[in-house]
C-alpha cells in the first residue's frame, strides 16, 4: 500500500530535522526525481538532491530550520520554512513537491539568504 503525500512529506521533514539525508533519499525520493531551484537551475536524481542539500547546509545546518506550514492536496505538497544560524538567515523558503506512488518525483526549491557574506 502506497503512502499518502502527507505521510511522505512528514517523513521527509523528520529525516531532515534529524540530519538523516541518506535515510530521506532511500525512503522518500524517486531515483529520477526532478529538481528545480531559482539560482541553481534544474537537476535530476538523488545526486541532485544531495547537491541541493549541500548548498543549503553551506548556509545553515540541519537543526537550524523552522517548518512553518505544510499544505497538501492530492499528489501535491507545499512547505513554507526558514532557518537561522549565527548571523545567517535563510528566509522565505518555499518548497513544492509532487508525490506519486509514495515517492517524491518532483521538487521546486526557493529561499533567500541574508548575511552570508
MOKA-V856925 format. One record per residue. N is the residue number from 1. RES is the residue in one small letter. PSI is psi in whole degrees, -180 to 180 (* if undefined). D_FIRST is the distance of its C-alpha to the first C-alpha in Angstrom with 1 decimal. Layout:
N:RES:PSI:D_FIRST
N:RES:PSI:D_FIRST
This chain:
1:x:129:0.0
2:x:145:3.8
3:x:153:6.6
4:x:164:9.4
5:x:-45:12.7
6:x:-44:14.4
7:x:-43:12.2
8:x:-47:12.8
9:x:-35:16.4
10:x:-37:17.1
11:x:-44:16.0
12:x:-49:18.2
13:x:-41:21.1
14:x:-44:20.9
15:x:-44:21.1
16:x:-38:24.0
17:x:-33:25.8
18:x:-1:26.0
19:x:20:27.1
20:x:72:24.2
21:x:-46:24.0
22:x:-38:22.8
23:x:-39:19.9
24:x:-47:19.0
25:x:-45:19.3
26:x:-38:17.2
27:x:-32:14.3
28:x:-14:14.5
29:x:138:16.5
30:x:142:16.3
31:x:-24:19.3
32:x:29:21.1
33:x:143:20.7
34:x:132:23.7
35:x:135:25.8
36:x:132:28.7
37:x:129:31.2
38:x:134:34.7
39:x:-19:37.3
40:x:-19:35.1
41:x:-147:34.0
42:x:157:30.9
43:x:166:29.0
44:x:143:26.1
45:x:174:23.9
46:x:-33:23.4
47:x:-32:27.2
48:x:-41:27.6
49:x:-42:25.4
50:x:-44:27.5
51:x:-47:30.6
52:x:-40:29.8
53:x:-38:29.0
54:x:-42:32.3
55:x:-49:34.2
56:x:-41:33.0
57:x:-15:33.7
58:x:-19:37.2
59:x:-49:37.8
60:x:149:36.1
61:x:173:34.1
62:x:-26:30.5
63:x:2:31.7
64:x:11:33.8
65:x:148:31.2
66:x:121:30.7
67:x:114:27.6
68:x:-38:29.1
69:x:137:26.5
70:x:119:22.9
71:x:138:22.4
72:x:134:19.1
73:x:112:18.9
74:x:-125:16.0
75:x:6:15.3
76:x:146:18.5
77:x:153:19.7
78:x:131:23.2
79:x:131:24.6
80:x:132:28.3
81:x:169:29.7
82:x:170:33.0
83:x:149:34.4
84:x:134:37.8
85:x:116:39.4
86:x:-127:43.2
87:x:-4:44.8
88:x:132:41.8
89:x:125:39.8
90:x:119:36.7
91:x:166:36.5
92:x:30:34.8
93:x:129:31.6
94:x:120:29.0
95:x:137:25.8
96:x:148:23.7
97:x:149:20.2
98:x:126:18.0
99:x:125:14.3
100:x:136:12.3
101:x:38:8.9
102:x:15:8.7
103:x:148:12.3
104:x:120:15.8
105:x:-16:17.5
106:x:145:20.7
107:x:136:22.8
108:x:149:26.3
109:x:130:28.5
110:x:136:31.7
111:x:164:34.0
112:x:136:37.8
113:x:126:39.5
114:x:139:42.7
115:x:23:45.1
116:x:-3:43.9
117:x:*:47.4
